[in-house]
């Protein structure tokens, strides 16, 4: 058996079903071996795009995503997407070809070890045939246990060599991993109980870790007993919002004023699977008088205010919440807290649309566009939010209970959201989903819309098009610079989408937007809706940050 065949077989044994990437001299044999074994190969137009899709696939499937490149320049294309995946904590394996071992004069030579270090991924070198299978097992083990990207770099001459001692009984990395429930220290549970029972206004912040642990029922039970408000981090946006009247939405900069005023009254915060970074607690000012109970699998966390929690429970979320609730039950602790008619009314009032929208001929108010999207698109459609100024509107205003994935804060790279959405949809069996992205961001990887068309992935891309770099435009105005330098005209992206093989529409009114959405819902296929929006509306976070407004 050739080494490339053994490598391919090991990937299959690790559960690989889909691979994203681009073929070249140094990975073509491996890709052929995968295809022979029934693995689905998604050929992309740019290697970095392939990694973005593998990132989205991993987030959707909950298993390591896989991307592949040829040597040298193929690897170099991974930089931005790899750092995004690293910052997002995505389990991912990149199989990268390499020039002939030791040939640093080759035209595609790159010191791939040093490059991998620079782009924040682990590096595993297949320097000899007998190391091949163990390299794959170690890569998947690290990706699974440490939730991060790993690069396997395989010289082409090693791949083409014979493997004399092939292990027919290859055991995948999953056989090495045991995940027993992590029990909290009983003293820590009692300390948490004391903090909670002495509180009057409790807030529970649920993060990505809580959602991943499926701790929703335990959170709701604790909320009911403590009279708590339920808030989420951005990575758990809208989770459980349809299960309680006392859900305030996001904790942090993207919260609305009514919610933030309530959160500032808290005297106890229980964080579940949330790091409580400076975004979530606004560097501490959002909860100025609160004591903190932190539930997380990490042994210790420093919060966004530079401090540790008053009580840290290192445990899985379900177990820790159940034990804390039992302690409160035993002491007959039941708090009214925020669970009053007045608070319920204040939270209901915050969900209403503006009394009037900004009207500019041929352009939509971005807030109105988001309200229409949220109402017209079915709740079972997943959503991926991009980055940039336009994303602030969706981040704050999408309210329906749906799976929401945000790439905000993951290296600050624009253009990643459509790639992540594509991969996530493929992992979910091509279930229709949508992404909200800006015009400059979407155009950065426009070629991959053709990839969606080629594989018939029914991705809906909603482009919030202000014909420019929206974030820079508004920052320039705030800093008395020339905002026009951040304007860039764009073609009608609906027509571009049609030319690439998909559906498309350019809309300039609420009626046209509703019609375009109805067309997609009735016939889901790769579609771009180019929503022309006014620049006259500044997002709430920008009003707070750039102008110091109390809104």
Buried (B, 14 or more C-beta within 10 A) or exposed (E): BBBBBBBBBBBBBBBBBBBBBBBBBBBBBBBBBBEEBEBEBBBBBBBBBBBBBBBBBBBBBEBBBBBBBBBBEBBBBBBBBBBBBBBBBBBBBBBBBBBBBEBEEBEBBBEBBEBBEEBBBBBBBBBEBBBBBBBBBBBBBBBBEEBBBBBBBBBBBBBEBEBEEBBEEBEBBBEEEEEEEBBBEEEBBBBBBBBBBEBEBBBBBBBBBBBEBEBBEBBBBBBBBBBBBBBBBBBBBBBBBEBBEBBBBBBBBBBBEBBBEBBBBBBBBBBBBBBBBBBBBBBBEBBEEBBBBBBBBEEEBEBBBEEEBBBBBBBBBBBBBBBBBEBBEEEEBEBEBBBEEEBEEBBEEBEEEEEEBBEBEEBBBBBBBBBBBBEBBEEEBBBBBBBBBBBBBBBBBBBBBBBBBBBBEBBEBBBBBBBBBBBBBBBBEBBBBBBBBBBBBBBBBBEBBBBBBBBEBBBBBBBBBBBBBBBBBBBBBBEEEEBEEBBEEBEBBBBBBBEBBBBBBBBBBBEBBBEBBEBBBEEBBBBBBBBBBBBEBBBBBBBBBBEEEEE
